[in-house]
Structure formats: C-alpha cells, structure tokens
Amino acid sequence: MPKLMIILMAVFITIGGTSCKSKKKIAAEKAAIELADKIAAAKSSLKDLLRDDNPKLWQEKKDELDRIVAMQLRDPEVEDLIIQVTEKLDKDRLADLKRQEEEAKRLAEEQARMKQQGQLDNINSHFFAVASAPSVEEANIRIQRALSLYATKEVPVLIVISKYGNNQKDYDRPTTIDKYLHYIKDIKKYNNEIDAVKYDDFSKIIEIELIKK
C-alpha cells in the first residue's frame, strides 16, 4: 500500500474518532442542559405549590406533585421541596375535610331546624283554623283534622304562664288537646305560641306546651 494512502487512512480514522467523541460530548451536554431545565422547572412548580395563595384545587396540586415525583430527578433541593409540598397537601386535605364536615353538620342542623319549624307552623295553623272557623260545624271539622296530629284526644296541653331561672316554668291548670281545641273554638281566639312538643315513634304528638304571647 502506498505510503500516502496509509497516511490518509490514519487521518480519516483520527477525524472520525474525534467526530464521534464530539457527538457524544454534545449529546451529553444537551442531556445535562435538559436535566438542569427540568430540575429548575420542577423547583419552580414545587415552590408555587407551597404558596398559600395558590388558586389551584387540591386535586390539581396533587396531580402536579405526582408528575414531578414520577420524573425521579434525584436533586436534593427538589427532594426536599417534594417533602414540604407533600406535608402541606396532607395538612390542607385534613383542613378541607374538617371544613366539609362542619358544613355538612351546619346544613343538617339547618334542615332539622327548618323541619321542626315546619312542624310547629303546621300545628299552629290548626289552632288558628279552629279559632277562625266561620261556624260551629266547620270548627268541629277542623278540630278533627287537628286531632289527627296527636296520639290521642287526651294528650296533655300545658300552658306556660311564666319562665324564670334556668328555664324553670310555672304552668296554668293542665288540660287535654281535645278540651283546648274546643276552648279556642268557643272563644274564637288563639293567642298562644308553641314552647315545646314531644312526639312518639310514629311522629304523633304526645305532649305540647303553649306559652302566652
């Protein structure tokens, strides 16, 4: 083989080897830059998740955290931020659950109050209906309708005439619901309001307290 050819081959091999090393170096540098960018972006996202004024929903924050964790960046600061965000999200979740429980309790209490008020309004409406009946016959019909709310015609009606101390009460002479309904039929006036009601297991009234307005 001519000497010139040998020299040229040696040059080509040297250039080729150098070119291959350069490509590997460029690829490594590119990978390092991409990794650095990912780490920087992850840090920025994690710090944003730590902000108390972050407007994202809890699940959106959790999804963002999971995405970063799945990247496995192996950076000490990123790993520390992941721990901080995880702890914050856990704390926020507990706070959200507590708020939801309190709101559910408030709604349940409000619904119970409205239901109770509806029951009281219904009872009162029967009293007013009897007192305002245009005739004795109509009053008697309305009395029978009113009695359907009670366990028996003998359900006690307690009239509170005064309250004192720790909810202590003085009562007028007790009567029954049947007698009371006929009483307001006769006087054509109902000027009391309901102070307390007791029900049986079938939602029938077994005792009622009225107080003078």
C-alpha positions in Angstrom: 0.0 0.0 0.0 1.4 3.4 -0.9 2.7 5.5 1.9 0.3 8.3 1.0 -2.7 6.1 1.3 -1.7 4.9 4.7 -1.3 8.5 5.9 -4.7 9.4 4.5 -6.4 6.5 6.2 -4.8 7.4 9.5 -6.1 11.0 9.2 -9.6 9.8 8.3 -9.6 7.4 11.3 -8.4 10.2 13.6 -11.0 12.7 12.3 -13.8 10.1 12.5 -12.9 9.2 16.1 -12.7 12.9 17.0 -16.1 13.5 15.4 -17.7 10.5 17.3 -16.3 11.9 20.6 -17.6 15.3 19.7 -21.2 14.0 19.1 -21.2 12.1 22.4 -20.0 15.2 24.2 -22.6 17.3 22.5 -25.3 14.8 23.4 -24.1 14.7 27.0 -24.1 18.4 27.2 -27.6 18.6 25.7 -28.8 16.0 28.2 -27.3 17.9 31.1 -28.9 21.1 29.9 -32.3 19.4 29.6 -31.9 17.8 33.0 -31.0 21.2 34.5 -34.1 22.8 32.8 -36.3 20.0 34.2 -34.9 20.5 37.7 -35.3 24.3 37.5 -38.9 23.9 36.3 -39.6 21.3 39.0 -38.3 23.6 41.7 -40.4 26.5 40.4 -43.5 24.3 40.3 -42.9 23.0 43.8 -42.3 26.4 45.2 -45.5 27.6 43.5 -47.4 24.7 45.2 -46.2 25.8 48.6 -47.8 29.2 48.2 -50.8 29.7 50.4 -52.5 31.9 47.7 -52.1 29.2 45.0 -55.5 29.2 43.3 -55.4 25.6 42.1 -57.7 22.9 43.5 -56.3 20.4 45.9 -56.5 17.6 43.3 -54.8 19.7 40.7 -51.9 20.3 43.2 -51.7 16.6 43.9 -51.6 15.7 40.2 -48.8 18.3 39.7 -46.8 16.8 42.6 -47.2 13.3 41.4 -46.0 14.3 37.9 -42.8 15.8 39.4 -42.2 12.8 41.7 -42.5 10.4 38.7 -39.7 12.3 37.0 -37.2 11.0 39.6 -34.9 14.0 39.3 -32.6 13.0 42.2 -31.9 16.5 43.1 -31.5 17.3 46.9 -33.4 20.5 46.7 -36.2 19.0 44.6 -36.5 16.1 47.0 -36.7 18.5 50.0 -39.4 20.5 48.2 -41.3 17.4 47.4 -41.4 16.5 51.2 -42.6 20.0 52.0 -45.3 20.0 49.4 -46.5 16.5 50.4 -46.8 17.6 54.1 -48.6 20.8 53.0 -51.1 18.9 50.8 -51.8 16.4 53.6 -52.4 19.3 56.0 -54.6 21.1 53.5 -56.6 17.9 52.9 -57.3 17.5 56.6 -58.4 21.1 56.8 -60.7 20.7 53.8 -62.2 17.5 55.2 -62.8 19.4 58.5 -64.5 22.3 56.7 -66.7 19.8 54.7 -67.7 18.1 57.9 -68.5 21.4 59.6 -70.5 22.5 56.6 -72.4 19.2 56.5 -73.2 19.5 60.2 -74.4 23.1 59.7 -76.6 22.1 56.8 -78.0 19.1 58.8 -78.8 21.4 61.7 -80.4 24.0 59.4 -82.5 21.3 57.8 -83.5 19.9 61.2 -84.4 23.4 62.3 -86.4 24.1 59.2 -88.2 20.7 59.6 -89.0 21.5 63.2 -90.2 25.0 62.3 -92.4 23.5 59.6 -94.0 21.1 62.1 -94.6 23.9 64.5 -96.2 26.1 61.8 -98.4 23.2 60.8 -99.6 22.7 64.4 -100.2 26.4 64.9 -102.1 26.6 61.6 -104.6 24.1 63.0 -105.1 26.2 66.1 -105.7 29.3 64.1 -108.0 27.4 61.7 -110.2 26.3 64.6 -110.3 29.7 66.2 -111.3 31.4 63.0 -113.9 28.9 61.8 -117.0 30.6 60.4 -119.4 28.2 62.1 -119.6 25.6 64.9 -119.9 22.9 62.3 -116.8 24.0 60.4 -114.9 24.4 63.7 -115.7 20.8 64.7 -114.5 19.6 61.3 -111.3 21.5 61.8 -110.9 20.1 65.3 -111.0 16.5 63.9 -108.3 17.5 61.4 -106.2 18.9 64.2 -106.6 15.8 66.3 -105.0 13.7 63.6 -101.7 15.2 64.6 -101.9 13.8 68.2 -101.6 10.3 69.6 -104.9 10.5 71.4 -107.6 13.1 72.3 -106.2 13.0 75.9 -102.7 14.3 75.0 -101.8 16.9 77.8 -101.6 20.5 76.9 -99.5 22.6 79.3 -99.9 26.3 79.3 -96.8 28.1 80.5 -97.6 31.3 82.4 -94.1 32.3 83.3 -90.4 31.4 83.0 -87.6 32.1 85.4 -84.1 31.0 86.4 -82.6 28.1 84.5 -85.6 27.5 82.2 -87.9 27.0 85.2 -91.6 27.3 84.3 -94.9 28.0 86.0 -97.9 26.4 84.4 -101.6 27.1 84.3 -104.0 24.3 85.1 -103.3 21.4 82.6 -105.9 20.4 80.0 -106.2 18.0 77.1 -105.8 18.7 73.4 -109.5 17.9 72.8 -110.6 20.3 75.5 -108.2 23.0 74.4 -109.4 22.9 70.8 -113.0 23.2 71.9 -112.0 26.1 74.2 -110.5 28.1 71.4 -113.5 27.2 69.2 -115.7 28.8 71.8 -113.6 32.0 72.4 -112.7 32.3 68.7 -109.2 33.3 69.6 -105.8 31.7 69.7 -103.2 33.9 71.4 -100.5 31.4 72.4 -97.4 30.1 70.7 -95.8 26.7 70.9 -93.0 26.4 73.5 -92.3 22.6 73.3 -93.6 19.5 71.7 -92.9 15.8 72.3 -93.6 13.1 69.7 -93.9 9.3 69.9 -92.1 6.9 67.5 -94.9 7.4 64.9 -94.4 11.2 64.9 -97.6 11.8 66.7 -97.7 14.5 69.4 -97.9 13.1 73.0 -97.4 16.4 74.8 -97.5 20.0 73.9 -96.5 23.2 75.8 -98.0 26.5 74.9 -96.9 29.9 76.2 -98.9 33.1 76.2 -97.6 35.7 73.8 
